[in-house]
Amino acid sequence: FRWEHPAQEVYVTGTFDNWSKSEKLVRNGDVFEKKVVLPLKKIYYKFVVDGFWATKHTNPQEKDAYGNLSNFLT
């Protein structure tokens, strides 16, 4: 996972960790990134950037049954 925008702290969370914000991305210059082992099924995820939930508009997005927008991987 990569976050290439200004921030102090970035997490990635989603259905793979039950939305528990367990994966903190590591800063490398101006980019935050982390490799995460994922299950072999469709997962939904979001970033938590300086305490605010965010999606990455350049990655695939989809709304869930409640209308919440998340990124996803298949």
C-alpha positions as CSV (number, residue, x, y, z in Angstrom):
1,F,0.0,0.0,0.0
2,R,1.2,3.5,-0.8
3,W,0.1,7.0,0.2
4,E,1.9,9.7,-1.8
5,H,0.3,12.8,-0.2
6,P,1.4,15.1,2.7
7,A,0.7,13.5,6.1
8,Q,2.3,12.9,9.5
9,E,0.8,9.4,10.1
10,V,-0.9,6.9,7.8
11,Y,-2.6,3.6,8.4
12,V,-4.3,1.2,6.0
13,T,-7.3,-0.8,7.3
14,G,-10.1,-2.7,5.9
15,T,-11.9,-6.0,5.8
16,F,-8.6,-7.8,6.0
17,D,-8.1,-6.6,9.6
18,N,-11.7,-6.0,10.6
19,W,-11.2,-2.3,10.2
20,S,-8.9,-2.2,13.3
21,K,-6.2,0.1,11.9
22,S,-3.6,-2.5,12.6
23,E,-1.2,-1.6,9.7
24,K,0.8,1.6,10.0
25,L,2.5,2.7,6.8
26,V,6.2,3.6,7.0
27,R,7.4,7.0,5.8
28,N,10.1,6.9,3.1
29,G,10.7,10.6,2.2
30,D,7.4,12.0,1.1
31,V,5.8,8.6,0.6
32,F,4.2,6.2,3.1
33,E,4.2,2.5,2.2
34,K,3.9,-1.0,3.6
35,K,3.6,-4.5,2.3
36,V,0.6,-6.4,3.8
37,V,-0.2,-10.0,3.4
38,L,-3.8,-10.2,2.3
39,P,-6.4,-13.1,2.0
40,L,-7.1,-14.4,-1.5
41,K,-10.5,-12.8,-1.8
42,K,-12.0,-9.4,-2.5
43,I,-11.0,-6.9,0.2
44,Y,-12.2,-3.4,1.0
45,Y,-9.8,-0.9,2.5
46,K,-9.3,2.8,3.4
47,F,-6.5,4.9,4.6
48,V,-6.5,6.7,7.9
49,V,-4.5,9.9,7.4
50,D,-3.7,12.0,10.4
51,G,-6.9,10.6,12.0
52,F,-9.2,11.2,9.0
53,W,-10.6,8.3,6.9
54,A,-9.7,8.6,3.2
55,T,-9.8,6.7,-0.1
56,K,-7.3,6.9,-2.8
57,H,-9.0,8.2,-5.9
58,T,-6.5,6.6,-8.3
59,N,-7.3,3.1,-7.0
60,P,-10.6,1.2,-7.7
61,Q,-13.5,2.3,-5.5
62,E,-16.9,1.0,-4.7
63,K,-19.8,1.8,-2.3
64,D,-20.9,-0.8,0.2
65,A,-24.5,-1.6,1.0
66,Y,-24.6,1.4,3.4
67,G,-23.3,3.9,0.8
68,N,-19.8,4.1,2.3
69,L,-17.1,4.5,-0.4
70,S,-14.0,2.3,0.0
71,N,-11.1,1.2,-2.2
72,F,-11.0,-2.5,-3.1
73,L,-8.6,-5.2,-4.3
74,T,-9.6,-8.5,-5.9
